[in-house]
Amino acid sequence: MRAGIVCVGMAVWMAGCLCQALGQTEDSSLYSRLFQHADQPVAVLTDQEMQTVKTIAADCQAATEAFYRQHPAPSVFDALMESIETGQDNSEQVQQMEKDREDEAQRIRLRHIEQLRAALGDARFDALTTWLRAEEVAHPHAPRK
Protein backbone atom coordinates (compact mmCIF):
# COMPACT_ATOMS: atom_id res chain seq x y z
CA MET A 1 0.00 0.00 0.00
CA ARG A 2 2.77 2.43 0.95
CA ALA A 3 4.70 1.60 -2.21
CA GLY A 4 1.61 2.51 -4.25
CA ILE A 5 1.28 5.87 -2.51
CA VAL A 6 4.97 6.58 -3.05
CA CYS A 7 4.67 5.65 -6.74
CA VAL A 8 1.65 7.93 -7.19
CA GLY A 9 3.44 10.74 -5.38
CA MET A 10 6.51 10.31 -7.56
CA ALA A 11 4.36 10.29 -10.70
CA VAL A 12 2.63 13.53 -9.68
CA TRP A 13 5.96 15.16 -8.84
CA MET A 14 7.47 14.08 -12.17
CA ALA A 15 4.42 15.34 -14.06
CA GLY A 16 4.76 18.71 -12.34
CA CYS A 17 8.45 18.91 -13.26
CA LEU A 18 7.61 18.01 -16.85
CA CYS A 19 4.90 20.67 -17.05
CA GLN A 20 7.26 23.26 -15.60
CA ALA A 21 10.01 22.27 -18.04
CA LEU A 22 7.60 22.43 -20.97
CA GLY A 23 6.43 25.85 -19.86
CA GLN A 24 10.02 27.04 -19.62
CA THR A 25 10.75 25.63 -23.08
CA GLU A 26 7.75 27.42 -24.54
CA ASP A 27 8.74 30.65 -22.79
CA SER A 28 12.30 30.18 -24.00
CA SER A 29 10.96 30.01 -27.53
CA LEU A 30 8.95 33.20 -26.96
CA TYR A 31 11.98 35.02 -25.60
CA SER A 32 14.20 33.74 -28.41
CA ARG A 33 11.78 35.31 -30.88
CA LEU A 34 11.72 38.51 -28.79
CA PHE A 35 15.51 38.64 -28.91
CA GLN A 36 15.49 38.09 -32.69
CA HIS A 37 13.01 40.94 -33.17
CA ALA A 38 14.19 43.26 -30.39
CA ASP A 39 13.94 46.24 -32.71
CA GLN A 40 10.14 45.99 -32.67
CA PRO A 41 8.22 47.78 -29.90
CA VAL A 42 6.62 45.85 -27.07
CA ALA A 43 3.42 47.38 -25.74
CA VAL A 44 4.00 46.52 -22.08
CA LEU A 45 7.57 47.84 -21.82
CA THR A 46 8.84 51.34 -21.18
CA ASP A 47 11.47 52.83 -23.49
CA GLN A 48 14.15 52.15 -20.89
CA GLU A 49 13.03 48.52 -20.48
CA MET A 50 12.98 48.13 -24.26
CA GLN A 51 16.56 49.38 -24.39
CA THR A 52 17.46 46.73 -21.82
CA VAL A 53 15.83 44.07 -24.02
CA LYS A 54 17.81 45.31 -27.04
CA THR A 55 21.09 45.27 -25.13
CA ILE A 56 20.56 41.75 -23.75
CA ALA A 57 19.27 40.52 -27.13
CA ALA A 58 22.39 41.82 -28.88
CA ASP A 59 24.61 40.18 -26.26
CA CYS A 60 22.70 36.90 -26.61
CA GLN A 61 23.02 36.94 -30.38
CA ALA A 62 26.74 37.70 -30.19
CA ALA A 63 27.33 34.93 -27.63
CA THR A 64 25.31 32.41 -29.64
CA GLU A 65 27.08 33.29 -32.89
CA ALA A 66 30.48 33.06 -31.20
CA PHE A 67 29.58 29.65 -29.80
CA TYR A 68 28.45 28.42 -33.24
CA ARG A 69 31.69 29.69 -34.81
CA GLN A 70 33.75 27.88 -32.16
CA HIS A 71 31.64 24.73 -32.47
CA PRO A 72 30.58 24.30 -36.09
CA ALA A 73 27.89 21.76 -36.92
CA PRO A 74 29.21 18.28 -37.53
CA SER A 75 29.61 17.80 -41.26
CA VAL A 76 27.39 15.06 -42.62
CA PHE A 77 29.80 14.61 -45.52
CA ASP A 78 32.79 14.25 -43.18
CA ALA A 79 30.85 11.77 -41.04
CA LEU A 80 29.95 9.76 -44.14
CA MET A 81 33.57 9.72 -45.28
CA GLU A 82 34.69 8.62 -41.82
CA SER A 83 32.08 5.86 -41.83
CA ILE A 84 33.35 4.62 -45.17
CA GLU A 85 36.97 4.74 -44.02
CA THR A 86 36.37 2.98 -40.69
CA GLY A 87 33.52 0.75 -41.77
CA GLN A 88 31.55 1.85 -38.70
CA ASP A 89 28.25 3.68 -38.58
CA ASN A 90 28.81 6.88 -36.64
CA SER A 91 25.46 8.53 -37.37
CA GLU A 92 24.36 8.27 -33.73
CA GLN A 93 27.55 10.02 -32.62
CA VAL A 94 26.98 12.83 -35.13
CA GLN A 95 23.36 13.20 -33.99
CA GLN A 96 24.49 13.32 -30.35
CA MET A 97 27.12 15.93 -31.17
CA GLU A 98 24.50 18.10 -32.86
CA LYS A 99 22.10 17.63 -29.91
CA ASP A 100 24.84 18.61 -27.45
CA ARG A 101 25.66 21.65 -29.57
CA GLU A 102 22.03 22.80 -29.65
CA ASP A 103 21.62 22.12 -25.93
CA GLU A 104 24.57 24.41 -25.17
CA ALA A 105 23.18 27.13 -27.47
CA GLN A 106 19.88 26.81 -25.59
CA ARG A 107 21.72 27.22 -22.26
CA ILE A 108 23.25 30.45 -23.62
CA ARG A 109 19.77 31.74 -24.50
CA LEU A 110 18.39 30.70 -21.09
CA ARG A 111 21.19 32.59 -19.30
CA HIS A 112 20.24 35.72 -21.22
CA ILE A 113 16.57 35.23 -20.43
CA GLU A 114 17.49 35.02 -16.75
CA GLN A 115 19.62 38.14 -17.17
CA LEU A 116 16.54 39.91 -18.56
CA ARG A 117 14.45 38.68 -15.63
CA ALA A 118 17.02 40.09 -13.21
CA ALA A 119 17.16 43.41 -15.06
CA LEU A 120 13.38 43.86 -15.29
CA GLY A 121 12.44 42.34 -11.94
CA ASP A 122 9.99 39.50 -11.49
CA ALA A 123 6.77 41.54 -11.80
CA ARG A 124 7.76 43.28 -15.06
CA PHE A 125 9.25 40.07 -16.47
CA ASP A 126 6.01 38.20 -15.70
CA ALA A 127 4.00 40.98 -17.37
CA LEU A 128 6.22 40.67 -20.45
CA THR A 129 5.84 36.88 -20.46
CA THR A 130 2.06 37.20 -20.25
CA TRP A 131 2.07 39.68 -23.13
CA LEU A 132 4.34 37.46 -25.26
CA ARG A 133 2.08 34.45 -24.64
CA ALA A 134 -1.01 36.48 -25.59
CA GLU A 135 0.69 37.67 -28.78
CA GLU A 136 1.63 34.09 -29.62
CA VAL A 137 -1.98 32.95 -29.20
CA ALA A 138 -3.32 35.88 -31.20
CA HIS A 139 -0.73 35.53 -33.98
CA PRO A 140 0.82 32.03 -33.77
CA HIS A 141 2.77 32.13 -37.04
CA ALA A 142 3.25 35.84 -37.55
CA PRO A 143 6.38 37.74 -36.61
CA ARG A 144 5.94 39.53 -33.30
CA LYS A 145 4.64 43.07 -33.60
C-alpha positions as MATLAB code, in Angstrom:
seq = 'MRAGIVCVGMAVWMAGCLCQALGQTEDSSLYSRLFQHADQPVAVLTDQEMQTVKTIAADCQAATEAFYRQHPAPSVFDALMESIETGQDNSEQVQQMEKDREDEAQRIRLRHIEQLRAALGDARFDALTTWLRAEEVAHPHAPRK';
ca = [
       0.000    0.000    0.000;
       2.767    2.428    0.954;
       4.699    1.598   -2.206;
       1.613    2.508   -4.251;
       1.281    5.870   -2.510;
       4.970    6.579   -3.046;
       4.667    5.652   -6.741;
       1.650    7.927   -7.195;
       3.442   10.743   -5.377;
       6.512   10.314   -7.558;
       4.361   10.290  -10.701;
       2.626   13.530   -9.680;
       5.956   15.161   -8.843;
       7.473   14.078  -12.173;
       4.420   15.344  -14.064;
       4.762   18.707  -12.340;
       8.448   18.906  -13.259;
       7.615   18.006  -16.845;
       4.903   20.668  -17.051;
       7.264   23.264  -15.596;
      10.010   22.266  -18.037;
       7.605   22.426  -20.973;
       6.430   25.851  -19.861;
      10.022   27.044  -19.623;
      10.749   25.633  -23.080;
       7.746   27.422  -24.539;
       8.736   30.653  -22.786;
      12.303   30.177  -24.002;
      10.964   30.012  -27.531;
       8.946   33.199  -26.957;
      11.983   35.021  -25.599;
      14.204   33.737  -28.411;
      11.779   35.311  -30.882;
      11.716   38.506  -28.793;
      15.514   38.642  -28.911;
      15.487   38.085  -32.687;
      13.014   40.939  -33.173;
      14.186   43.261  -30.387;
      13.942   46.244  -32.713;
      10.140   45.986  -32.674;
       8.222   47.782  -29.904;
       6.622   45.851  -27.068;
       3.417   47.380  -25.740;
       4.002   46.515  -22.078;
       7.570   47.840  -21.816;
       8.839   51.341  -21.179;
      11.475   52.832  -23.485;
      14.153   52.151  -20.893;
      13.028   48.519  -20.485;
      12.977   48.135  -24.261;
      16.557   49.384  -24.389;
      17.456   46.728  -21.817;
      15.832   44.074  -24.023;
      17.805   45.311  -27.037;
      21.093   45.267  -25.130;
      20.556   41.754  -23.754;
      19.274   40.519  -27.130;
      22.387   41.823  -28.885;
      24.608   40.185  -26.265;
      22.696   36.900  -26.610;
      23.015   36.944  -30.380;
      26.743   37.705  -30.189;
      27.328   34.932  -27.631;
      25.313   32.407  -29.638;
      27.077   33.291  -32.893;
      30.479   33.063  -31.203;
      29.577   29.654  -29.803;
      28.449   28.419  -33.240;
      31.695   29.688  -34.811;
      33.745   27.878  -32.158;
      31.636   24.730  -32.471;
      30.576   24.297  -36.090;
      27.890   21.759  -36.924;
      29.208   18.278  -37.534;
      29.607   17.799  -41.260;
      27.388   15.059  -42.624;
      29.795   14.612  -45.518;
      32.791   14.245  -43.182;
      30.847   11.775  -41.043;
      29.948    9.760  -44.137;
      33.575    9.716  -45.282;
      34.690    8.622  -41.819;
      32.085    5.855  -41.825;
      33.349    4.620  -45.173;
      36.972    4.735  -44.019;
      36.374    2.984  -40.693;
      33.520    0.745  -41.768;
      31.555    1.852  -38.701;
      28.250    3.677  -38.576;
      28.810    6.883  -36.638;
      25.455    8.530  -37.374;
      24.365    8.266  -33.731;
      27.548   10.024  -32.619;
      26.983   12.829  -35.128;
      23.365   13.200  -33.992;
      24.487   13.322  -30.350;
      27.124   15.927  -31.166;
      24.496   18.098  -32.860;
      22.096   17.628  -29.913;
      24.839   18.614  -27.449;
      25.657   21.650  -29.574;
      22.031   22.800  -29.655;
      21.620   22.122  -25.927;
      24.567   24.415  -25.169;
      23.181   27.128  -27.465;
      19.880   26.815  -25.591;
      21.719   27.224  -22.265;
      23.255   30.449  -23.616;
      19.770   31.742  -24.495;
      18.387   30.703  -21.091;
      21.189   32.591  -19.302;
      20.237   35.724  -21.219;
      16.566   35.230  -20.434;
      17.487   35.020  -16.749;
      19.620   38.138  -17.173;
      16.542   39.906  -18.564;
      14.451   38.677  -15.626;
      17.016   40.089  -13.214;
      17.157   43.409  -15.064;
      13.375   43.860  -15.285;
      12.442   42.345  -11.942;
       9.987   39.499  -11.487;
       6.772   41.536  -11.803;
       7.759   43.276  -15.060;
       9.254   40.067  -16.470;
       6.013   38.202  -15.700;
       3.996   40.978  -17.370;
       6.217   40.667  -20.447;
       5.843   36.880  -20.464;
       2.057   37.203  -20.247;
       2.069   39.684  -23.133;
       4.337   37.461  -25.263;
       2.081   34.455  -24.644;
      -1.015   36.478  -25.590;
       0.695   37.673  -28.776;
       1.627   34.092  -29.620;
      -1.981   32.953  -29.195;
      -3.319   35.883  -31.205;
      -0.728   35.527  -33.975;
       0.820   32.032  -33.774;
       2.769   32.126  -37.037;
       3.248   35.838  -37.547;
       6.380   37.735  -36.609;
       5.938   39.526  -33.299;
       4.640   43.069  -33.600;
];
